[in-house]
Amino acid sequence: MSLPLLRVLPASLLALAACSTSHQEEQTNGFEDAWDDLHDDKADNGCSGVRVPDRGPFSSKVHLTFDDGPNPETTPKIMGILRAHNAPATFFINGNRVKNQATRALVAEIVADPLFTLANHTYSHQNMATLSLDEARSQIDRVTATIEEAGGTPKFFRFPFGSSTCDTMDLIKDRNFISTGWHIDSADWCFASGGGECKKSTFKHVPDSFRHDMAGFVMSQLRRNNGGIVLFHDIHSNTANSLEAILNTMEETGYQYVELDDVETFPLLNNVKQAFFGDACQADTDCNFSGGFCLPEPTGGYCTMECDQTCPDRNGYATTRCVTPPIGVSDDFTVCSLSCTPGSCRDGLTCQAVTGANGLERSVCF
């Protein structure tokens, strides 16, 4: 479901501002490591709890996530703001926070609202990479039981701090959970700890120009990724008080909200292969991307979309070109194709010189 926008990053970092200094240091260090991991391509081995396999750009599509709740004082306010903006969101809960009638009612309310998804963020927010596998299983399964007792069926999981090993990732996969990292970190825990200021001594990864501007920090990352999964924490009053303005800015800028299981925006996260230009097809439905359709030729059909001068690129694919299809395919409109060098096209296609939308000759796969 794709909705007009209003909707972030890793598993929660600092618990509440009331936590002890030693616990804050532990949480901060975990987040610093996660952030460094996010920007380290060498860490993308399939076992990272930080990364999302879909890298964007995301065509201004956004999904909001909230970690570490529920908090009876702040979570309801955040839910109210999200409802007012018709913004889907996923709440990654810690099981040890569901401890009385009020918090059990709150998770049941999240499950009952089709706008929201309840997800697993472990029982007590431990660094899963440092636990025994028996301890890790307990951290996962206790929250699963809590979600099921509330009437939900858990599907998504987020590692605290994004900290995972291949063994703990296997535990998640064995339970058919989808490990969910993030693209945009609000660093709201840091802004909350400083009363609206994210101090450099607390979290070094926020640029100085945004030290007093959480909304600006979020928007700068959204622009860089053209959307993506945003991380907030619903346990902080500062987050609850800032969310309305952030969503308003997102909407004014033209972003759109999507569900976490939106396979067009996050196909790899949801284990769905999304077709792209040049992929083989037999029907338009095989070209499962926005604007996609199937040209009956060349060999076996060809996924593409109409274009005017430019086409969207996708990570892992060659640069795209807006071109007039070769004679024998169609010359009535311009379509998107992948640029190529001889021998680089998939089986059934060849690297051909055709006319681009700007009148210049381009080498593309057809």
N, C-alpha and C positions, 0 to 999 in steps of 0.2 A: 504494500500500500504506500503510495507516494502522496505526501501532503504538503501544503504550503508551509514553509519552514518555522521552526523554532526548536532546536534540540542540542561525547568528549573523550579520558586517558587512563593511566595504569591503575592497578588495584590500589586501594586507598593507601595513603601514606601515613600522615600523622593521624592518630585517632582523634581524641578531643584535646582542646587546648589545655585541659586540666590534667593531661597525662604527665607522668614524671619526665624530667629532663632526659634521663637515660633512655626512656622509651622513645622520646622525640628524636634523639640522635639515631637510634636504631632505625626508625622509620625513614628519616631523612636520608641516611646512607643507602637504604634499600631503594629509595626512589632515584637517587643520583645514579646508582648502578643501572637501574632500569632505563633511565634517560640515555645514558651512554650506550647501552645495548641497542636502543632504538635507532641510534645513528651510526651503528657499526655493522656494515654489510656482512662482515665475517661471522656475525652472530646469527645470521639467518639460516639456521640448519634444520628448521622444522621443529625444534624443541623450545624455542623462545616463547615465553608467555607474554612478551611485550608486543611483538610484531603482529600485524594483520596481513594475511597474504595478499589482499587487494591493496595496491599501492596508489591508485588514482592515476590521473585526476578524476574527480568524482562528480563532475558536471553540476556543481553547487548543491549536492545532496549531503545531508548531515543527519547523523543519529546521535542522540544525547544519552550518556550513561552516567549513573550515580552509584558510587561505591560506599561501603562501610556502614550503611544503615541497617535497620531503620532507627530513626530518632523521632520519638513522639512529638518533639517540639518543632523540628525543622522539616521532616519529611512531608507531613501534610501540607505545609505551606508550598513546598516545591511542587507537589502533585497538583495543587490548585492552580499554580501558575502554568504548568504544562497543559492542564485541561483547558484553561482560558485561551491558550495559543494552539490548541489541537495538535500538540507536539508529542509524538510517541517517544517513549524513553524506556530504558532497561535499568532496573535496580539490582545491583549485585550486593547481596546482603551477607553480613556476618552472623552466623547462627547464635553466637553468644549474646547478641543484642535482642534476640527474640526470647524474652525471659518472663513476660507477664501477660496479662489479658490485653492490655493496651497495645503492646507490640505485636501480639499474635493477631489481633484484629486489624492492625495496619498492614501486615503482609497479606492477609486474606483480602483486604480492600485492593491491594495492588494486583493480586491474581484475578479478581473479579472485573477489573477495568480493562476493556480490550485495548485501550491506549497504551497500557503498560505491560512490561515483561519482568517477571521475577527470576533472578539468576543467582548462581552459586559463587560465593567469594570466600569460601572456607569458614570454618567455625570461629576461629579466634585470630585470624589475620597473621598467621605465622609464615615465616619465610619457608616455603615448601622445599627449597633446594637444600635446606639444612636438616630436614626431618627424616626419620626412618620411613620406609614405605608403609609400615603399619600405622605410624602417626599420621602420615599424609592421607591414607585411606580414611581414617577417622575424621580428619578435618573436612574431607569432601562429603562423606556419606552422612554425617550428622546434619549437614545443611540440606542435603537432598531430602532427608526425612522431614525436616521442617517445612520445606516447600511443598512436599506432597501432602502433609497434614493440613496445609492451608488450601489445598485443592489445585495446586499447580503441578505442571510437569516440567521439570528443569531441563533446559536445552543448552544454555550458554554458561560458561565458567570463566572466571578471571582469576589468574594467579595474583596473590598479594605481591606488590612491587613488580609484577610481571616476572617474578623469579621462578624459573622452572628448570628441570633437568629432563633428559629424554625419558628417564624412568617415571617421573611424575607426569609427564605428558602422556605416557602410555596409560597411566591410571585414568586420565581424563578420556582418552579415546576408547578405552575398554568400557567406559560407562556411556558411550555415545554422546558425550558432551562436546561442545565446540569451544575451544580455547579462544578467548576474545581479548586481544590487546587494544591498542588505541593509536590514533593518528595525531590527535590534538590534546595537549595537556593543559588544562586551565591553571594548574598550580594553585588551585583555590585553597588547599590546606596551608600553603605558605602565606598567602594573603590573609587568611584567617588568623594565623599565628601572630601576625604583625599588626593586627587591627586595621587591615586594609592595605598594608604595605608588605610586599614580599622582600624581605631583607636578603642581601647578598650572602650574608653569613649563614642564612638558613637554606637557601637554594640558589646556586650560582647560575642556573641555566635560564633565568629570566633576564632579558636585556635591561640595562639601567633605565632606558626610556619607558619601560613598562612597570617599573617597581611599584608605582601607585595606581596602575591601570590594568586590572585583570581583564576587563572587557577588551581593551586594545590588544593585550597579549593573545587572547583567544582568537580575535579576528585576524591578527597577523598570521597565525598558523592556518586558519581556515583559508585565507587567500593563497597561501603557499601551496596548500593541497587541493584547493578548489572544492572543499568539503571534507568529509570523512567522519570517523568516530571520535567523539569528544568525551573527555573524562572530567567529571565533577565528583564531589562528595556531598551527599545530602545530610551529613551530620553537622555541617558548619552553618551558623547563623549568617555569616558574611556571604556564603554562597546563596542561601535562600533570599537574602536581601538584594543581591546583585543580579539574580537570574532574569528578572523581568526586563531590565535594561539591556542585558546581553541578547535576549531573544528578540527584542524590538530591533536592535541593530542588525542582527542576522536577517530578519525579515526585510528590513529596509534595503539591505544590500542585495537581496534576491536569492538567498539560500532557500532550499526546500527540505522539509523533514521527510525521512523515510524510516521504515522499520529496520531493525537489525537483521531480520531475515529477508530483506529485499534483495533478491538474487540478481537483479540488474545492476545494483550499486555495489553489492558485496558478494559476487558469485563465488569466489574462491573461499571466502570465510564460510559460506554455506555449502561448500563442497559441490558446487554446480559449475560446470565448464561453460563459460559464456563465449559465444562465437564472436568473431571479429572479421574485418574485411578480408576477403579472399578465402575464408573457410568454406569447405564443401557444404552444400545444402540441397534439399529436394523441395522444400516449401518455405514460405516466409517465416513460419514459426520456428524453423531451425536457426534463424538469425535473431537470437534472443537478446538484442540490444536495442536501445532507443533509436527508432527510425530505420531499423534494419529490415531488409527484404532480400529475397533470393532471385538473382538473375538466372534465367534458365540455362544460360551459357556463360562461360565456357564449360568444359568437361564436368558434368555432374552437378552443375549449379554453383553459384558464386555469391557469397554473402557480401552485401554492400549497403550503402545508403546514398540518397541524393545529396548533393553539396553545392555550395556557391563559394568558390575560391578556396576555402579551407576545409579540413577534416580533423576530427579529434584524434590525438595519438593515444597509445596505451603502452604502459611499461611492458617490456618483454617482446614487443613487436617492432618492426621497422617503421621508419617515418611514413606518415600517410600523405597522399596526394589526391587532389581533386582533379579528375581527368575525364575526358570524353572516351567512353569505351571503344575498343577497336571495332572496325567494320565487321559485321557479322554478329555482333552482340547487340549493340544499339548505338545510334548516334543522335538520339533525340534529347539527351540530358547528360549532365555530368555526375559522376559517382566517385565514391572514395575507393582508393586502392592503396596497396603497400608499395613503397619504393623498393627497388631491387638492384642486384647485380647479377650477371649471368650465373645460373645454377643455384640461386638462393631461394627460389619460389618452391612452394609445396608441390608434391607430385600432381601432375595433370595440368599445371600452369607453367607458363614461360615468362621470362623477363622481356617485355616488349616496350618499344618506344611509342608513346602515344601523345596526343596533344593535351596539355594541362588546361585548367579553367582560365589561366592567365595568358593562354596562347603559346606558352613555351613547351618545348618537347620534354617529356618526363619518362623515365624508365620505371615501369610498374609491373606487378604480377597480374597476368590475365591468361 
